[in-house]
Structure formats: C-alpha cells, structure tokens
C-alpha cells in the first residue's frame, strides 16, 4: 500500500462531508451493544451528530421513523433486541432511511449467525461494516474468529465483501490495517490510516459504524459517506496515537485524544495525513 498522501479532490470531498455532519447534526438511532454505548454516543457527539440509544420494543418503531440513520450492532445479543432491530429496519427501509449493520462476532456462535441471517432477510442494509473474519462469516465463508476479534487480514475478505455488496445491492466496509470500502457497482477505496492502538480501545470499530450512520444521513452516496466516515475515524486515531506517544501517555489517554481529534480535526490535518486510494473526485 502506498504511503503517498491523497490528492486534493479526495480530501476536499471528505472534508465537505465532515462539514455537512457538523452543520446538520443528524439524529442517529443506534441499537447497539452494552459495552460500547457510551463511546459510540461520545464519538457521534464529537463529530456533531445527535445520538439516541433506543432499543425498547415499545418505542423502537417511533424512534426509527424520526432518525436520519439507523445503526445496528449485534455485539451483546438478546431476543427482544433482535426483534427490535427487525422492526426498526422495516420502518427505516419504508422511509428510505440508511441502515448500517455491524455483524459483531459473526461466525463465533450459531446464535450470532442465525441473527445475522434473520436481519439480512428482513431488509438489505445500506452498509455492512466489520472486520475481515466477520465479513467472511457473514458471506458464508469459513473464517477464523476469536470472540469478536478477527483472525484474518482485510485483504483476505475482499471476495466476501464483493459478494455481500452484490447480494444486498449496497456498500460493504472491511476494516483492518487497510480499510476497504466496496459497493455493488465495483467501486473500491482503500484507506491506510489508523494506528494499532485503536484496537486496544473498546468500541472504536463499533464507533466507526456509528459514524458511517451519521455520514449516510447527510451524504446520499453511501459509498462516499462510508469512505468519509472511515477516513475521519482513522485519521483522528492516527493523530491521537501520535500525540499520546509524544507525551508518554497510553491508550486510556488516547481515547480522550481520539474524541478530541474527531471534534477538532482541521482541513490541514486531514490533507497532511489522509492516505486513500480509489476515491475519485467524481464520487458524489
């Protein structure tokens, strides 16, 4: 993967999307897992979006009807939450609201696999985001997983990602050392920002999924929105890790620095850091 920085048109397109989220403050309805609720909400607030964590069957349809995007995360499953996800998906789909699915731990247990099958049979998501093992398992391929951690590289999941994108006529994002964003029309962007320390902070991947929801709420091209959200997530993470190490801090402090970077990232910092291939200026 080249270390060459991205051309100005790509930086400009991503920056336009970042500013759009900051201006519009879209409402992002998340049915997500216990472990990451706070960090997901804080990440959304940092970029300027408005999070709501609503999973009760009694209100989930009403909330889905209000939101600019629906984000589903199966990290901590329970039957009522699965039913709530299905109901919210149906409402969001009818309203034309973007739906982002994070199949956390796909392939780890039969129950997770059954849940993913049910969700995908209910409505095809706008975007599916996960690590390599999760994408391979979601596509029905053999994949090695340890809990929610991937034992495969993102490059290993490219065929699975293309298969899922075609099957669901949407966008698939495979996260890893290189993040790939693929759509049903064959577009593929490769992002090489980020830092290993991001994997040592609970919820950064799940927060990336939540941020994709915020960007899809303001950018109608879901592929471009996903590229922009993943670029912001990774660039902010890279800058945060750099600042933490420079002052002798660790991953606990880096989490706060990452939120600061999500909030305060400048155009100049984006242009000086972003490494993205396959993202043309005409993406709109």
Protein Blocks (a to p, Z undefined) as FASTA:
>chain_A
ZZbdcdfklmmmmmmmmmmmmmnopacdddddfklmmmmmmmmmmnopacdddfbfklmm
mmmmmpmbdcddfkbgcfklmmmmmmmmmmmmmnopacddddehihkamklmmmmmmmmm
mpccfbdcddfklmmmmnopacddehjacfbdfklmmmmmmmmmmmnopadddddfbdcd
ddfkopacddfedjfklmmpghklmmmmmmmmmmmmmmmblmlmmmmmmmmmmmmmmmmm
mmmmmnopafklmmmmmmmmmmmocfklmmmmoccehiafklZZ
